[in-house]
């Protein structure tokens, strides 16, 4: 499902015009990205959490050049679904 599909479904279910729904969905995504950029987690009860995880520094290998490289410590965004979300998907 794409963002356009989500906008169409919300518009169809609520009766709100697509441009308003698109603006709302994009605003939501921007707020989540901005919060994660500031190391603030986003919790949506019954849906899940968007959190920032820290990956430790590690050593990797470049097989084609037969060299080792060090990947520095970095942060990545992660989505952790809520228990009710996971149960509904498993059905």
C-alpha positions as CSV (number, residue, x, y, z in Angstrom):
1,X,0.0,0.0,0.0
2,X,1.4,3.4,-1.0
3,X,0.8,6.8,0.5
4,X,-1.6,7.6,-2.3
5,X,-3.6,4.4,-1.4
6,X,-3.7,5.4,2.2
7,X,-4.9,8.9,1.3
8,X,-7.6,7.4,-0.9
9,X,-8.8,5.0,1.8
10,X,-9.0,7.7,4.5
11,X,-10.8,10.1,2.1
12,X,-13.3,7.4,1.1
13,X,-13.9,6.3,4.7
14,X,-14.2,9.8,6.2
15,X,-15.6,11.9,3.4
16,X,-12.8,14.4,3.7
17,X,-11.3,15.7,0.5
18,X,-8.0,14.1,-0.7
19,X,-5.9,17.3,-0.5
20,X,-6.8,17.8,3.2
21,X,-6.0,14.1,4.0
22,X,-2.7,14.3,2.0
23,X,-1.7,17.4,4.0
24,X,-2.6,15.7,7.2
25,X,-0.7,12.5,6.4
26,X,2.4,14.4,5.2
27,X,2.3,16.5,8.4
28,X,2.1,13.4,10.5
29,X,5.1,11.9,8.8
30,X,7.1,15.2,9.1
31,X,6.3,15.4,12.8
32,X,7.4,11.8,13.4
33,X,10.7,12.4,11.5
34,X,11.4,15.6,13.3
35,X,10.7,14.0,16.7
36,X,13.0,11.1,15.9
37,X,15.7,13.5,14.7
38,X,15.5,15.1,18.1
39,X,15.8,11.7,19.8
40,X,12.2,11.8,21.0
41,X,10.3,8.6,20.7
42,X,6.7,8.6,19.3
43,X,4.2,6.3,21.0
44,X,0.8,5.6,19.4
45,X,-1.3,3.4,21.8
46,X,-2.7,0.4,20.1
47,X,-0.6,0.9,17.0
48,X,3.1,1.0,18.0
49,X,6.1,3.0,18.7
50,X,8.6,4.8,16.5
51,X,11.9,4.8,18.4
52,X,15.6,5.6,17.8
53,X,18.0,2.8,18.4
54,X,21.8,3.2,18.7
55,X,23.9,0.8,16.8
56,X,27.3,0.1,18.2
57,X,30.6,0.5,16.3
58,X,31.5,-2.6,14.5
59,X,34.2,-4.0,12.1
60,X,33.1,-5.2,8.7
61,X,34.9,-6.6,5.7
62,X,35.1,-5.5,2.1
63,X,35.3,-8.8,0.4
64,X,36.2,-7.5,-3.0
65,X,39.2,-5.5,-1.7
66,X,40.0,-8.0,1.2
67,X,40.1,-5.1,3.7
68,X,38.4,-4.4,7.0
69,X,36.5,-1.2,7.6
70,X,35.1,0.2,10.8
71,X,31.4,1.2,10.8
72,X,31.0,4.0,13.4
73,X,28.3,4.0,16.0
74,X,25.1,5.4,14.5
75,X,21.4,5.8,15.2
76,X,18.6,4.2,13.2
77,X,14.8,4.7,13.4
78,X,12.8,1.6,14.3
79,X,9.1,0.8,14.4
80,X,7.9,-1.6,17.2
81,X,4.3,-2.7,16.7
82,X,2.0,-2.8,19.7
83,X,0.9,-6.1,21.1
84,X,-2.7,-5.7,19.8
85,X,-1.4,-4.7,16.4
86,X,0.8,-7.8,16.2
87,X,-2.1,-10.1,17.3
88,X,-4.5,-8.6,14.6
89,X,-1.9,-9.2,11.9
90,X,-1.3,-12.8,13.0
91,X,-4.9,-13.8,12.5
